[in-house]
Amino acid sequence: MIYLDTSVALLALLSQPGADEAARLIMEARATEGLVSSRLLQVEMARAAHRDHFDVRVVDEFIAGVGLIEIGPDVIECASALTGEL
């Protein structure tokens, strides 16, 4: 599984420099290893859709191919404990 950060997901959708490469990497990872992200991906992408006036259904379709991880105290504790190089 590959973790998908919101900044990369939005780059692929917003037609900015690097969007084609981001979209290619996302499609490749989705097809080979699968994608996961935190539930924040859904929130942040929906907010961007409203802010940048694009159809939120695009976000829904995009997120349908991503495994979303709930953010509970255990996830926060593990993430906070990470040290060193990732």
C-alpha positions in Angstrom: 0.0 0.0 0.0 1.1 3.5 -0.8 0.1 6.5 1.3 -1.5 9.3 -0.7 -1.0 12.8 0.5 -3.7 15.4 -0.2 -1.2 17.7 -1.9 -0.4 15.1 -4.5 -4.0 14.1 -5.0 -5.0 17.8 -5.5 -2.1 18.4 -7.8 -3.4 15.6 -10.1 -6.9 17.2 -10.2 -6.1 21.0 -10.4 -4.2 21.1 -13.7 -1.1 22.7 -12.2 2.5 22.1 -13.3 3.3 18.5 -12.4 -0.3 17.4 -12.6 0.3 14.8 -15.4 3.1 13.2 -13.5 1.1 13.1 -10.3 -1.8 11.6 -12.0 0.4 9.0 -13.6 2.0 8.0 -10.3 -1.4 7.8 -8.6 -2.9 5.6 -11.4 0.2 3.3 -11.3 0.1 3.0 -7.5 -3.6 2.3 -7.5 -3.2 -0.4 -10.1 -0.2 -2.2 -8.6 0.0 -1.6 -4.8 -3.2 0.2 -3.8 -3.6 3.6 -2.2 -4.4 4.5 1.4 -4.8 7.9 3.1 -6.3 9.3 6.2 -9.9 10.4 6.3 -8.6 13.9 6.1 -8.1 13.4 2.4 -11.8 13.4 1.9 -12.3 16.6 4.0 -9.4 18.5 2.4 -10.3 17.6 -1.2 -13.9 18.5 -0.6 -12.9 21.9 0.8 -10.6 22.4 -2.3 -13.5 21.6 -4.6 -15.6 24.2 -3.0 -12.8 26.8 -2.9 -11.7 26.2 -6.5 -15.2 25.7 -7.9 -14.9 22.2 -9.3 -17.5 19.5 -9.0 -17.3 17.6 -5.7 -18.4 14.5 -7.5 -14.9 14.3 -9.0 -13.6 14.1 -5.5 -16.0 11.3 -4.6 -15.0 9.3 -7.7 -11.3 9.9 -7.0 -11.6 8.8 -3.3 -13.6 5.7 -4.2 -10.2 4.1 -5.2 -8.4 5.0 -2.0 -8.6 3.1 1.3 -9.4 5.7 4.0 -8.0 5.2 7.5 -9.9 6.7 10.4 -8.0 9.0 12.6 -8.4 7.9 16.2 -6.2 8.3 19.3 -4.2 5.2 18.3 -3.3 6.6 14.9 -2.4 10.0 16.4 -0.2 8.2 19.0 1.6 6.1 16.4 2.2 9.1 14.1 3.4 11.2 17.0 5.9 8.5 18.0 7.6 8.4 14.5 11.2 9.5 14.7 14.1 9.4 12.4 14.0 9.0 8.6 10.8 7.9 7.0 
